[in-house]
Amino acid sequence: MLSQAVVKRLKEIVGERNVVTDKVGLLTYGYDGTLLSGEALGVVSPQTTEQVVEIVKLMNEHDIKLVPRGAGTNESGGTIPSEKSVVISFTKMTKIHEIDTENFVAVVEPGVINFDLQVELAKKNFYFPPDPSSFKASTIGGNLGECSGGPKCFKYGVTRDYMLGLEVVLPNGKVIQTGGRNFQSEPGYDLTRIIVGSEGILGLVTKVFVRILPIPRAKKTMLALYDKVEDASQTVADIVAAGIIPTTLELMDNLLINTTEDFTHAGLPRDAGAVLIIEVDGYPEDMDGQVKTIGEIASKIAKEFKVAQTAVEVDQIWTSRRSAFGSVARVRPSYGVNDITVPRSNFPKAIEGVLKVAKDFGVTIGVVAHAGDGNLHPLILFDQRNKEETETVHAAEQALCMMALDLDGTISGEHGIGLVKKKYLDKEFTPAAMEAFRKIKRSFDPSNRFNPGKIIDL
Amino acid sequence: MGVLADVYEMLNTCNKCGGCHTACKTYKLTGSEEMSTRGRIQLIKAVADGKLEPNQEYEDAIMSCLLCGECAVTCPNGVHGNELVMAARRDLKLRKGIKPFVKSFALNTLASPKRLGMGFRLFGGMGKSVLNKIDGLDYFRGIDIRNFPTAKKPFLEQVPQKITVQHPKHKVGFYVGCFLNHSLDQTAHSVVKVLTKNDCEVIIPKDQVCCGLPQYCYGDFETAKRNARKTIDTFLDKYSDAEVVLSACGSCVAMLRHDYLKLFADEPSYLPKVKSFCEKVVEFSEYMAKIGVDQSKLHNSTPLTVTYHDPCHMVRGLKVTTQPRQLLQMVPRVEYKEMFEANRCCGAAGLIQAFYHEVSTDITDQKTQNIKDTNADLVATSCPACMLRLQGGINKAGQKQKVMHVADVMANAYED
């Protein structure tokens, strides 16, 4: 429980309505997109950088920890108040300060929802490439904290590649700015790239300079359908080997085709073993050639290859893909999402590995993947109320992580480590590397007050 | 646990992905998780699990839901947040009755034709003259009360029980609904005019009562059932020659057509009668589009830019969206402009506007801005509650648009 004095002071800083201490309010800030939950001591929602500074100072005076939170849609447990801490929610810092189309920069507050930014940018014919499936709900602050990816990563890269500069409140209450409007140059250490993906354990971001791009003039969306998921993975390898970089190269297996089809009725064939969603963008005159080449490669294995004809069709396909995670509770109420990533050339082997884990452990796994990046999201479906089943799922998850590491891969491509993947991190990194992580954390936050217990234990 | 046990599997099917955030206006405008669909569902689940004892904050979370139904459309898992909130409200009603007193008083008044009629007369007469003497009281909780229309006499007392036409092709039973009866009687006249101009004989039972939706929404199934039974018996037994039961209020139609079936699900002996009633229920635009409107009879010489607001019950309850737009565009010299988020709640949401006025005012402000952006002269819609809310919001924003029912726009285009 927070003392009356602290609550009073918090209310003075952010206003009465932006402090939550009642049981109902706390309950709703105790969960995220994972199966974990916790209970915060309080929730505070600042609206300015100055308020954030005041909050940090106050928390330091009283030795209280802070857990930063955006929309709470993450898949890593990164916003779970796992230790006695106050949640600092950025959902009320939603200003878009500036959209500078001459310099390809937008300046936004961390609570701006990715989709809302896209809507404003689209009015000026621009967009922000990172587009995680949760983009209609998740915030720019959350995206940068987890270094989110999204379907467009294959060609355009992840959130980190679009962060030009940050305004950050450090654990000591001081405000720094890293980078800024300029491209390329960041004299000294590239602090921007250290803070992006650090899941709020190093600093609280209060302003973000993001890189934006003009919307490509043309795009084409294609579907390739397969009997087996292994066949689809071969096309992925073939496209990459041919030196083509589509905007997106997404894979869904039969299970997800069916759960998403229950929701969207997009018309994906329910009997297909897998589907690849392939999109290319660029100048109109480049489209036909690319579509032809991809069609030729895919048709070697695919049982059907088609090009979406209307905008409505394209929308439906993407609604299906984006709702993949959300839709699996139609089969079982709980899911464990994995985020393993392997070098592209090893993608077919990783798919084989996932199928083997499903068979060895007797669990249901649905596979959705940003195939072009070698990033797989095997979703293990189960019922959390069944303890025995839950333990089997945890063992299967560990096997998936080990399989990815054996293929020179990583345990997390874009969801972050948080609490969920923490126990596997030292399997990927040597003790010396883990110590380097800890040293960086300590140099920013010696008292371990920002998002304690996430990524690494000190 | 009871009521919540019945919906427990659906509660458990929410896997907290947060996809509903984008659908939930109360979340979007407050940024507060407990005002989101996901938040509400997790709270209801906590109550069902016995981890949370319902308290004031819980009631606020449950009662501030607009029941707009957008979350149900958005959830990839097919979880219907609005239905879970309805279950939670029923559960609360069974636990402790409807609080506060003002709300239960309002709901009881709505349910009783006599009390409702008296209430409107009092407000329209003495009430307004008192209001006009109080400076600065133009808006009560964002509601434009000074301009809140009241019928001098209930519509049902203004018209005969049967309105005949020369060559009747159809016989239509008109379920008027509270708002058209007591407040927007001109719109009720418009409905009759459009129907008669299209060769419909109109039967208007005088003994009709509130459909029961307001009580149903707050978990008072008992009162809702009483009114529902009365409505069904009136139209099926006493006025059985009506081929259809037509209403010009999207919310009433959704209640009469869909929710009556849910309400009587536990009464198998009465259910067949409910079913045959529900099959007869039609919404105004839906019916006019179906029987066909003679466009040559519609005249209009003034150019008019019109936009349309989809009431929640029309778009998500009845899925009637194209017909009202078609009818509007049949009127000569009408230029139709679509507004941004036409299908999102206007902020009225029954009693929400009175009890959670801060969030509902923000929602209405957004809507009025979307209307403004179309440069339309006129906003048409299909629900009297939306009409009043939109006109209030437009007046408050200092805008000029006029709000009308689709039936009004059409009725104006007939020469007498």
Interface residues (C-beta under 8 A of the other chain):
Chain A: V20 D22 K23 V24 G25 L27 T28 Y29 Y31 D32 G33 T34 S45 A71 G72 T73 S89 T91 K92 T94 G111 I113 F115 S134 K136 A137 S138 T259 T260 D262 F263 S323 A324 F325 G326 S327 V328 A329 R330 P333 S334 Y335 R385
Chain B: E9 N12 T13 C14 N15 K16 C17 G18 G19 C20 H21 T22 G31 S32 E33 E34 S36 G39 Q42 L43 A46 L52 N55 E57 Y58 A61 C75 P76 N77 G78 V79
